[in-house]
């Protein structure tokens, strides 16, 4: 997949590297701004099963 993307980018190696970096930064931005906030309520990370105080004292 990455080879296919690399072959289809225009320019020489330096231009391709810069475009690749911009693509990666764009994907990270979209993940942090849209995907992760949307998925957060669906994930079970806030379901805590630890009791307060416990049984032995």
N, C-alpha and C positions, 0 to 999 in steps of 0.2 A: 504494500500500500504506500509506504513512504517513498519507495523508488518510483512508483507511478507519479506521485505528486511532484517529486524532484525533476523527473523528466519533462513534465508539462509546464514547469515554471519557465518564464522567459528570461533571457539574459545569460551572462557568464556566471561563474561560480560565486563571485562576490555578490552579485545582484540576487542570485537564487538564495544565498544564505540570508541576506537581509529580508527578502520576501518571506522566507521560511520563519524567521524570527518574528516578523510582524503577524504572520498567521498564528503562530503559537501564542503570542501575547493576546491576539484577538479571541482565541478559543478560551484562554484562561479568564479573560474579562467577562465573556458571556457566561461561563460557568459560575463565577463568583457573583455576578450581578443578577442573573436570572434563574439558572438551574438549581444552585444550592439553596437559595431562599425558598424556592418553590418546593423542593424536596424535604426541607427540614421538618415540617410538621408530620411528614409521612414516616420519618425514621424513629426508632424506639429508644433514642439516646436519653430521653428525659424520664423514662419509666424506671424509677429507682425502687428496689425491693429491700432496702436496708431499713430495719426498725430503729426508731429513736429510743435510746436508753437500754433496750434489750432486756433479757430475762434475768441475768445474774447481777447482783449488786453488792 
